[in-house]
Structures are given as C-alpha cells and as structure tokens.
Amino acid sequence: MRPMPRRTALRLPALLLAAPALGRAQGQARLLVVGGGFGGASAARFARTLAPEVAVTLVEPQPRFITCPYGNLVLGGLREMPAITHGYEGLVARGVRVVQDRAVGIDPVARRVRLGGGETLAYDRMILSPGIALRWNAIEGYDEAAAAAMPHAWIAGDGAQLRLLRRQLQAMPDGGVVALAIPPNPYRCPPGPYERISMIAHYLKRHKPRAKILALDAKERFSKQPLFQDAWRALYGAMVEWVPANVDGRVMRVEPRAGVLETELGTRHRADVANVIPPQSAAAIAIEAGLADATGWVPVDYRSFEAKAAPGIHVIGDANQAGAMPKSGFLANSTAKQAVASAVAALRGAPPPEPVYFNTCYSHAGEGYGISVVNIFRPNADGSAVAEVPASGGTSPRGDLPEQRRLEALYADGWYESITADMFS
Ligand SMILES: Cc1cc2nc3c(=O)[nH]c(=O)nc-3n(C[C@H](O)[C@H](O)[C@H](O)COP(=O)(O)OP(=O)(O)OC[C@H]3O[C@@H](n4cnc5c(N)ncnc54)[C@H](O)[C@@H]3O)c2cc1C
C-alpha cells in the first residue's frame, strides 16, 4: 500500500486510515485529479465507480471543501457554515488517494505535476478542475488587499470571505446601504449575484428593515431576470434597486477604505457594505500551464473536455470556455462524468462515450421561495461547439404561485443534498 502523505493522514479519523486506500499495482493506469471541488470531487468519485482498475489521486489544498452553492443562504441566515462544509473522508474510503497540497506546475509532455510541497506526480490522464481566479485590478483599486474591506465571497477557499461579508452585514446600521458590483459575462454562476441580492434582502428585511441594496451591474440582462424581479417586488418592496449597465451600473473604480464604488459616468456611491464580484478567468494553474487562450479560459473539445493545447488533460468546471453552457456546479458534475468516461475509454483503448450534459440552476429568492432554469446541452460532431438541445429547457412559470415556489425551494434543498453526496459520500 502506498503511504499517505503525513499532512493528510493526520487530519483523517483513525477508522478511515484502515480503509482500503489503493496502492498502485505495477502497470496500473493513473488518473490524476487536480482540484477537489464540484468538478474534481465528482470526477474522483465517479472514476472509482466506473473504473476500479484505475488508480485515482486527488490533489486539493483545502482540508475541507466549502461550497459556493448555499453560501448565499448563510448570508440570509437560513444556513450555517457547517451545512456547506464537506470532508474528503468518503473519497478516501472509496480508495482515492487524497493529497492535501497545491499543484504548482504541469508538464503536459512528460505528464507530470509538481506540488507545492515538493512531490511530483506522474499521470496517464489528468482531470483539471481548479475553478476560477479573480482578475484583480480589472476594477481599478480592487486587488487582493481590497477584498479584506470589500469582500467578493465568490471563491469559497477557507470560508473567510463569506464570513467577513456576513459579519459586515450584521455590523452595519439599519438604514445603511449594501452595494454589489456585478461582473459582465462570462463568470461563475450567472444567477448567483441575484440570489445573493435576494438572500441579503431576506436578512435585512428581518434585522434592518430601513436598509437598501444597490446592485450595480455591468450587464443589461441576467439569468431568470423576470422571476427574480417579481420576487424582489413581492418580498422586499423598494429595498432592492438594480442598476443595469445602460443606466450607469458598470463599476469602474473602488476606494475600499472610503467604501466608495465609482461607475462609468463617474457617479460615486458610498456603501456601508460593498460586495465586489470582479471579472474572472480560469484559475492560475490552468493559465500558467499554457492551457488558456487570450480570453482567460481554456478551449476544450466538448466531447471529452480535453484541452486543445494539451491532449491527456481534461479541463472541466468553471475553468473551461463553456460556450453556451453556464459555469455551474451542476454542469461541473455532469461534465466530470463525461470527462472521466472519455479518459477511461482512452486508457482502455475503447471508443469514447456519447455526450450529453445536464444543468438545473435553482435559486432561493426568499425563504421557501425557489425558482429554477433547466437546460440540456450536446456538442456537435467534431466537438468544436456545444449548444442547447432545442426545446429541452425552460424556467419556472411566472405568477403568484406560492405552492410552486415552496416546492422548488424544497427541490433545491434536495439537489444540494444529492450533488454533495455524489461528490463526497
Ligand atoms: C454564490 C454562489 C452560488 C452558487 N450557486 C450555485 C448553485 O446553486 N448551483 C450550481 O450549480 N452552481 C452554483 N454556483 C457555481 C459553482 O460554485 C461553480 O460552478 C462550481 O464550484 C465549479 O466547480 P469547479 O470544480 O470548476 O470549481 P470549484 O468547485 O471552485 O473547485 C475548484 C477546487 O480546485 C482547488 N484548486 C485551485 N487551484 C488549485 C491548484 N493549483 N492545485 C490543486 N487544487 C486547486 C480549489 O481549492 C477548489 O477546491 C455558485 C457559485 C457562487 C459563487
């Protein structure tokens, strides 16, 4: 049996150390998964089920994974942090070697990955799902230091950003202003900022009813817009003001200490709490490995998710150029399965599987008030593009439908339970 790295071993309960962590037999194919979030954890778990003959290693720097999905509910006071925090014990029990470290260099020709702790891992196929990076200074003045005053809370990491935003909301005066800066497309989770507005409004309505939310948007339209706007009117009245790009919503500059957000036309908004969600790119490791193009995202073959620049590396989740597909946890999970099946087929010398991708994005617009959008996607024959299957999708119906909203909030809870089980159990 291969020894588990000491740092990982120390954090695992004794019971799990006795679990059948697979050593690699001579000649056994190696699947290396980098990133243990929605794409990576789903891939590692699925690989163990689909191809027990393959040795699976997962590299992830965080000891536990905090999900961005349902993070907004923590802001709303409807969940606490433990409810969105997940351990890797289930994957270890399934025979995944979990290495708590960060990939710092990829050599796609030699098929090796260098880790921050000094270890080098060789692979036959790699699944890379490192998520996003924030484009510091794309908004003038918004750099990593600024995020300590104006949190983004858009990458979960160790949870510090989400906790900071929640503390700021709790500390602000009644009658204060919460401003959000919302980025242009493409970015992680198209409906996420609007669910965040809703959950902050839910919190404020109960605790600071005279407060206002000013949502400054670099776009003119957004996901599930009529449904969100109906909900805001019905649940929060005049509390939420959404300012689109054509009404001077685009934030160009921030002054973190003064709490100022400045827009394209030079309007200066002072906020008691500022949640700045900046423009994004693929995570640093994907860019440094030369996998991304000038867009900052990784072009892939949509049948297998192999990076165009590096055969043998399947890039899934938010880091790839997703075409028509939104950057969602649901799709990271769905495409993880296709990427693993393609990688395993290649290792077995078998034909690749037939691709089809699913997405349902639920959002909570209030307590017991769920809305959703559903789509199914397929790539074209040569894998150069991916499109929605005609008439495959849709959104929740509009109207005064309290029972529908109540049920969709429950379906959303069910989705969260089942996808996190599909990643970590
Ligand atoms: C507020 C919010 C709400 C959301 N709500 C929903 C929702 O309701 N439904 C939905 O489907 N999606 C939702 N999303 C989107 C979802 O979180 C992402 O689409 C999903 O996390 C993408 O998965 P991923 O694997 O690409 O990245 P992640 O899940 O972020 O995982 C990336 C992992 O890679 C690790 N990593 C990074 N660099 C390295 C490295 N160099 N070496 C090793 N590991 C590395 C990171 O530590 C991280 O654990 C939401 C997002 C936000 C911000």
The ligand as a Tripos MOL2 file, in Angstrom:
@<TRIPOS>MOLECULE
LIG
   53    58     1     0     0
SMALL
NO_CHARGES

@<TRIPOS>ATOM
      1 C1        -22.5040   32.4630   -4.5490 C.3       1 LIG1
      2 C2        -22.5070   31.2910   -5.4930 C.ar      1 LIG1
      3 C3        -23.6030   30.4610   -5.5740 C.ar      1 LIG1
      4 C4        -23.6010   29.3740   -6.4450 C.ar      1 LIG1
      5 N1        -24.7210   28.5960   -6.5110 N.ar      1 LIG1
      6 C5        -24.7540   27.5630   -7.3790 C.ar      1 LIG1
      7 C6        -25.9040   26.7300   -7.4610 C.ar      1 LIG1
      8 O1        -26.9040   26.9270   -6.7450 O.2       1 LIG1
      9 N2        -25.8980   25.7170   -8.3490 N.ar      1 LIG1
     10 C7        -24.8190   25.4510   -9.1500 C.ar      1 LIG1
     11 O2        -24.8780   24.5050   -9.9270 O.2       1 LIG1
     12 N3        -23.7030   26.2170   -9.0870 N.ar      1 LIG1
     13 C8        -23.6430   27.2690   -8.2330 C.ar      1 LIG1
     14 N4        -22.5030   28.0450   -8.1510 N.ar      1 LIG1
     15 C9        -21.3840   27.7830   -9.0720 C.3       1 LIG1
     16 C10       -20.4320   26.7030   -8.5790 C.3       1 LIG1
     17 O3        -19.9210   27.0420   -7.3050 O.3       1 LIG1
     18 C11       -19.2790   26.5370   -9.5530 C.3       1 LIG1
     19 O4        -19.7600   26.4850  -10.8740 O.3       1 LIG1
     20 C12       -18.5000   25.2610   -9.2450 C.3       1 LIG1
     21 O5        -17.9080   25.3850   -7.9640 O.3       1 LIG1
     22 C13       -17.4320   24.9880  -10.3040 C.3       1 LIG1
     23 O6        -16.7140   23.8420   -9.9750 O.3       1 LIG1
     24 P1        -15.1280   23.7740  -10.2220 P.3       1 LIG1
     25 O7        -14.7210   22.3950   -9.9330 O.co2     1 LIG1
     26 O8        -14.7900   24.3870  -11.5230 O.co2     1 LIG1
     27 O9        -14.5310   24.7980   -9.1310 O.3       1 LIG1
     28 P2        -14.5890   24.6830   -7.5320 P.3       1 LIG1
     29 O10       -15.8150   23.9870   -7.1010 O.co2     1 LIG1
     30 O11       -14.3130   26.0640   -7.0220 O.co2     1 LIG1
     31 O12       -13.3430   23.7620   -7.1710 O.3       1 LIG1
     32 C14       -12.0380   24.1320   -7.5020 C.3       1 LIG1
     33 C15       -11.0920   23.4880   -6.4960 C.3       1 LIG1
     34 O13        -9.7690   23.4980   -7.0260 O.3       1 LIG1
     35 C16        -8.8700   23.8160   -5.9970 C.3       1 LIG1
     36 N5         -7.6480   24.3520   -6.6260 N.ar      1 LIG1
     37 C17        -7.4530   25.5590   -7.1960 C.ar      1 LIG1
     38 N6         -6.2000   25.6770   -7.6390 N.ar      1 LIG1
     39 C18        -5.5810   24.5010   -7.3550 C.ar      1 LIG1
     40 C19        -4.2680   24.0060   -7.5640 C.ar      1 LIG1
     41 N7         -3.3290   24.7590   -8.1360 N.pl3     1 LIG1
     42 N8         -3.9680   22.7520   -7.1490 N.ar      1 LIG1
     43 C20        -4.9260   21.9800   -6.5540 C.ar      1 LIG1
     44 N9         -6.1780   22.3920   -6.3360 N.ar      1 LIG1
     45 C21        -6.5060   23.6480   -6.7290 C.ar      1 LIG1
     46 C22        -9.6190   24.8030   -5.1210 C.3       1 LIG1
     47 O14        -9.0890   24.8410   -3.8040 O.3       1 LIG1
     48 C23       -11.0480   24.2550   -5.1780 C.3       1 LIG1
     49 O15       -11.3230   23.3860   -4.1060 O.3       1 LIG1
     50 C24       -22.4700   29.1190   -7.2620 C.ar      1 LIG1
     51 C25       -21.3450   29.9520   -7.1610 C.ar      1 LIG1
     52 C26       -21.3610   31.0280   -6.3000 C.ar      1 LIG1
     53 C27       -20.1380   31.9090   -6.2050 C.3       1 LIG1
@<TRIPOS>BOND
     1     1     2 1
     2     2     3 ar
     3     2    52 ar
     4     3     4 ar
     5     4     5 ar
     6     4    50 ar
     7     5     6 ar
     8     6     7 ar
     9     6    13 1
    10     7     8 2
    11     7     9 ar
    12     9    10 ar
    13    10    11 2
    14    10    12 ar
    15    12    13 ar
    16    13    14 ar
    17    14    15 1
    18    14    50 ar
    19    15    16 1
    20    16    17 1
    21    16    18 1
    22    18    19 1
    23    18    20 1
    24    20    21 1
    25    20    22 1
    26    22    23 1
    27    23    24 1
    28    24    25 2
    29    24    26 1
    30    24    27 1
    31    27    28 1
    32    28    29 2
    33    28    30 1
    34    28    31 1
    35    31    32 1
    36    32    33 1
    37    33    34 1
    38    33    48 1
    39    34    35 1
    40    35    36 1
    41    35    46 1
    42    36    37 ar
    43    36    45 ar
    44    37    38 ar
    45    38    39 ar
    46    39    40 ar
    47    39    45 ar
    48    40    41 1
    49    40    42 ar
    50    42    43 ar
    51    43    44 ar
    52    44    45 ar
    53    46    47 1
    54    46    48 1
    55    48    49 1
    56    50    51 ar
    57    51    52 ar
    58    52    53 1
@<TRIPOS>SUBSTRUCTURE
     1 LIG1         1 GROUP 0 **** ****
